[in-house]
Amino acid sequence: MRPALQSKAMTWVDGSGNVHPYGTILSGEKMKPPRVLLVNPWIHDFVAYDLWAKPLGLLSIGAGLKKLGAQVGLVDCLDRFHPRLHEYLGGRLPKSTAYGDGHYHSEPIRKPEVIKNIPRRYKRYGMPPGLFREMLETESPDVILVTSGMTYWYPGVFEAIRLLKEHFPRVPLVLGGTYPRLCPEHAQKYSGADLVYAGADTGEIARLIYGLCGTALPARTAAVEDPAPAYDLYPKLGYVTLRISSGCPFRCSYCGWYLLEDGFRQVGPDNVYKQIRSFAARGISNFAFYDDALLYNAEGHLVEILKRVVRSGLAVNFHTPNGLNARYINPDLARLLRRAGFVNPRLGLETASAARQRSTGGKVNNEEFLQAVRFLMEAGYKTRDVAANILMGLPGQPLGEVKDSIEFASAAGVQVRLEEYAPVAGTPAFAQSGLHGGCDPLWHNNNAFPLYRPEDSRDYQKLKDLARNLNSAALRMAD
Ligand code: B12
């Protein structure tokens, strides 16, 4: 796990250009609680879809700061449900599906130089910048916290930082989230933030924020450890995302969770159930789990939560965009998932090659996958409900292997979701991807992959077509 080096080893620059050593910001005497503005920036990408995406880290920080007494505001460029966005765009806003996921508003923008040869349109996903500026008019923060998602979304982060700096030139701006955690040097050098924070310690973040504002930190700092995300900052919620564990017991060669988190921890079942119940009481019926290993130790954790959900008769839907580990699905769990409201379970198969399953970490094998599909079908799921995630473009992976994997998953009677491999800097697979640590993070984009493996790019399309055709055929057969 990386230390939060960028916060400790650096200086920070205030709005007037004065440089301060980091140590000088951690004490303060003012008693007035700070006003904190949280910002979730736009996505700049070839494609983006709101698959139940919420900035959970930023919302947890917001919740902790609120508990300490800070005044916290939020501008979420990706909030598709904001009443002002609907006013601003009128009928031009794409509609959500019945489950709350949906397309963002988007506007074409110029492609960054590095990826200019990718023959696809590049867009800004999220609210129009005009509305962003309007929203800033009513804010007067003492400090601004900007989060970030994927490393290759940094251009949207930079755009937000630029506009925030234009509007609030004297307010210290801190950048955190996945991008600076995986690419701290890049963020430090190019982001324009006054301070780049590359850690995830909510207590340290609270001390940092209070220090930056020159405010004395209240004694009750324990309140900021792992607080439930501040969803109350949203005027309207279409769904809620939950992360009820951190870390993962596996260490797959293509995944970088261990660069971001220490060990494996689960949130107590009672706590999770109460959160679900309280959101359900406020009319939320769609919940997406963000966990890397949702079914691990299910007996002592998820099963307890879901039994309470079923017992209390909550009419809710659960979604698993991150994929479930088939190894842990048994007949009882399959029935419980269905009864509790898991509508479209996704299984993370990734590849059907036994050799690659072993060499990438051994999280699941084909027998376990087939068995899980059988249990899910026996529990009442149909072909259209269940999907298998297949990875395409892993370093050294022949395309024939992807084809075999698509056919294998389809023959098992589920839908196939083809995911392009996204290289995560610092992982063993990244080292084999042909990219180097110092490369522009835009190359981490799964859509940029065909550019550095151009010899394969035509075949990628063929594989996508194959998956689509097999999916339709499977649906026709099932009808
Ligand atoms: C949930 C999740 C998703 C969700 C939603 C992502 C989203 N848009 O929000 C879904 C399932 C959709 C998803 C999809 C993908 N994901 Co994903 N995902 C995750 C996951 C599991 C958790 C992220 C999370 O919410 N963490 C919880 C919060 C609490 O942590 P956090 O946001 O980092 O916040 C903490 C700190 O960063 C800090 N902080 C945050 N903001 C700020 C701000 C300030 C100012 C400060 C001081 C601090 C601070 O404080 C918080 C305190 O704990 C991570 C892995 C992981 N374990 O982190 C991968 C991860 C981010 N995903 C990854 C990948 C590769 C993908 C995909 C490309 C996979 C694929 N090939 O299809 C897709 C594509 C995404 C897309 N185009 O939309 C990679 C990263 C890739 C990259 N280059 O950045 C990760 C690291 C996993 C991996 N494979 O290694 N993902």
Boltz pocket constraint, residues with backbone or C-beta under 6 A from the ligand:
constraints:
  - pocket:
      binder: B
      contacts: [[A, 47], [A, 48], [A, 49], [A, 51], [A, 52], [A, 53], [A, 54], [A, 55], [A, 56], [A, 57], [A, 58], [A, 60], [A, 61], [A, 144], [A, 145], [A, 146], [A, 147], [A, 148], [A, 149], [A, 150], [A, 151], [A, 152], [A, 174], [A, 175], [A, 176], [A, 177], [A, 178], [A, 179], [A, 181], [A, 182], [A, 197], [A, 199], [A, 200], [A, 201], [A, 202], [A, 205], [A, 243], [A, 247], [A, 254], [A, 255], [A, 256], [A, 257], [A, 260], [A, 261], [A, 290], [A, 291], [A, 292], [A, 321], [A, 322], [A, 419], [A, 420], [A, 421], [A, 422], [A, 423], [A, 424], [A, 425], [A, 444], [A, 446]]
      max_distance: 6.0
